[in-house]
């Protein structure tokens, strides 16, 4: 039987067996594993990607952009920590927006996050292929297929095993970052930060060689230091005590990322020179082997080069976890085809792992890592706007709602994140208009599916839906 709702959607009652075949394994992750998961989502951005902001804004432009994005992500993590104690389900941001703005809001936010998390692994697979090409002479679709097959298989086997392996890989990547920072300290000079020549742009100087607009253009690359930390709440249903552990995981992970962003942004260009790193696909190794530092390969540079692959793998592996949990939650509630939420005897959402994985592999065959990551950034920034708006709306509409954790500064904190997220959305369009076309097409397909079909077939009493209308 279908039950109409005022928000323009209809719910269908399902049998008891429906949810019995759609359960995750609870209690496999404590707050330390969540910190590791948060760092793993992002850590590939420390090894590559951020440095392209030097070519857009110079060191000063990237520095200011990083300060702005660090502020946005810190405020956002504090806000998400509160939201995660209100609606701790595997849907993460989709659940928050669903609570605040109803089914349409939940769907639009969920699709934006899904675009980020489903497309980002395809882009990372392209970067992994490039790394393998330089290290082993093997690149292209065989590498993409091998990594997708192996890591999808581990996830299908079990969530606890996957999260522990993610933690180990991330720890190895962190060791490489520490080794890089220690090796660069003796060669640091502030003058090297400003070795990109000033242009005739408005406001141009040695600090801002591309002028004020350089700050704006550097924002998408500054985001790479932090992009995807917001995925920690997607592990809510597999966490031992979500209302306690999710805030700890978010804030602890963000603290680690802030530290490494500051060290790498200062020590990399400050040792090798900003000009030497602005176009490098492997900036940490390029910094170590530059004439200003060790002037060629060393044991440390080879170690960082090899383990840099582990950093990419950590993000690839963990984001697969993220997209599968979001797909599972939205499918279980009927927003996406219901078969996607089926789970195995080991309580893993195998269909939600495999189907987006196949799509991601096919996208990776384009080899357009830069375009793919920009589409992912678009999805991320749109979801940030909606999640921060959700925090503000719930604070205003439901001030007495029980909150196990409260955001320091309240709506002022989420308001700062909201304004900066809006700026980040626009900045992504300015870097490459192709992102607008690609993202709009994907988004429109999802919205059409919801408008025509799934909003009439949502699942009654699904987690995140019950009692919210």
Secondary structure, 3 states (H helix, E strand, C coil): CEEECCCCCEEECCCHHHHHCCCCCCCCECHHHHHHHHHHHHCHHHHCCCCHHHHHHHHHHHHHHHHHHHHHHHHHHHHHHHHHHHCCCCCCHHHHHHHHHHHHHHHHHHHHHHHHHHHHHHHHHHHHHHHHHHHHCCCCHHHHHHHHHHHHHHHHHCHHHHHHHHHHHHHHHHHHHHHHHHHHHCCCCHHHHCCCCCCCCCCCCCCCCCCHHHHHHHHHHHHHHCCCHHHHHHHHHHECCHHHHHHHHHHHHHHHHHHHHHHHHHHHHHHHCHHHHCCCCCHHHHHHCCCCCCCCCCHHHHHHHHHHHHHHHHHHHHHHHHHHHHHHHHHHCCCCCHHHHCCCCCCCCHHHHHHHHHHHHHHHCCCCHHHHHHHHHHHHHHHHHHHHHHHHHHHHHCCCCCCCCCCCCCHHHHHHHHHHHHHHHHHHHHHCCHHHHHHHHHHHHHHHHHHHCHHHCEECCCCCCCCCC
